[in-house]
Structures are given as C-alpha cells and as structure tokens.
C-alpha cells in the first residue's frame, strides 16, 4: 500500500479531477478525511503526569536505584 497525503484542503472539483486521473491509470484510490495529529511538546505531555505519585512515599533517587538494582 502506498499512501499519499495532501497537506492542504482541496475543493471538490480538484478532488474529482484527481480521482479521474487515478482511475484513468487503473489505480484503485480511496478518499479518507483525517484530522492531522496535534503537535504536542514534551512539556505538555509531561505535565499530564503531575501529581501522579503524590500519594506514594518515593522519589527520583529511589526509582533510579530500583531501576539499576542498587540496594541501599
């Protein structure tokens, strides 16, 4: 499968002409209208985890030690 993505909105007439061109070359094409994914920065994604560990008695040092298998 080959995917062609059109980044700009095109009108119905342009889309119709494009589909006719594909059909004239015996290319089976399908039209789907997808919303482009949002470009989220790392800080936006990270902020969603704020407070996740607030009820636990653990900090970054303990997590790193557990990950590395260090017993203190």
C-alpha positions as CSV (number, residue, x, y, z in Angstrom):
1,X,0.0,0.0,0.0
2,X,1.2,3.5,-0.9
3,X,-0.2,6.4,1.0
4,X,-0.5,9.9,-0.5
5,X,-1.1,12.7,2.0
6,X,-2.5,16.1,0.8
7,X,-1.5,18.7,3.3
8,X,-3.8,21.4,2.0
9,X,-7.5,21.3,1.8
10,X,-8.6,20.9,-1.8
11,X,-12.1,21.6,-3.1
12,X,-14.5,19.0,-4.5
13,X,-13.7,19.8,-8.2
14,X,-9.9,19.3,-7.6
15,X,-10.6,16.1,-5.8
16,X,-12.8,14.8,-8.6
17,X,-10.2,15.6,-11.2
18,X,-7.5,13.8,-9.1
19,X,-9.7,10.7,-8.7
20,X,-10.4,10.7,-12.5
21,X,-6.7,10.8,-13.1
22,X,-6.1,7.8,-10.8
23,X,-9.0,5.9,-12.4
24,X,-7.6,6.5,-15.9
25,X,-4.3,4.9,-14.8
26,X,-6.2,1.9,-13.2
27,X,-5.2,3.0,-9.8
28,X,-7.7,2.0,-7.1
29,X,-7.8,5.0,-4.8
30,X,-9.8,5.7,-1.6
31,X,-10.6,9.0,-0.1
32,X,-10.5,9.5,3.7
33,X,-10.6,12.7,5.6
34,X,-8.3,12.6,8.6
35,X,-7.6,15.3,11.1
36,X,-3.8,15.9,11.4
37,X,-2.4,15.0,14.8
38,X,-1.6,17.8,17.1
39,X,2.0,18.6,17.6
40,X,2.4,18.4,21.4
41,X,5.5,19.4,23.1
42,X,7.2,17.2,25.7
43,X,6.3,19.7,28.5
44,X,2.6,19.4,27.6
45,X,2.8,15.6,27.7
46,X,4.9,15.6,30.9
47,X,2.5,17.9,32.7
48,X,-0.3,15.4,32.4
49,X,1.7,13.2,34.9
50,X,2.0,15.9,37.5
51,X,0.7,14.6,40.9
52,X,0.5,11.0,39.7
53,X,2.9,9.8,42.5
54,X,1.8,12.3,45.2
55,X,0.3,9.6,47.5
56,X,3.4,7.4,47.4
57,X,6.5,7.6,49.5
58,X,9.0,7.5,46.7
59,X,11.3,10.0,45.0
60,X,13.6,10.0,41.9
61,X,16.6,8.6,43.7
62,X,14.6,5.6,45.0
63,X,13.2,5.0,41.5
64,X,16.7,5.1,39.9
65,X,18.2,2.8,42.5
66,X,15.3,0.3,41.9
67,X,15.8,0.5,38.1
68,X,19.5,-0.1,38.4
69,X,19.1,-2.8,41.1
70,X,21.0,-0.9,43.7
71,X,20.1,-1.8,47.3
72,X,20.6,0.9,50.0
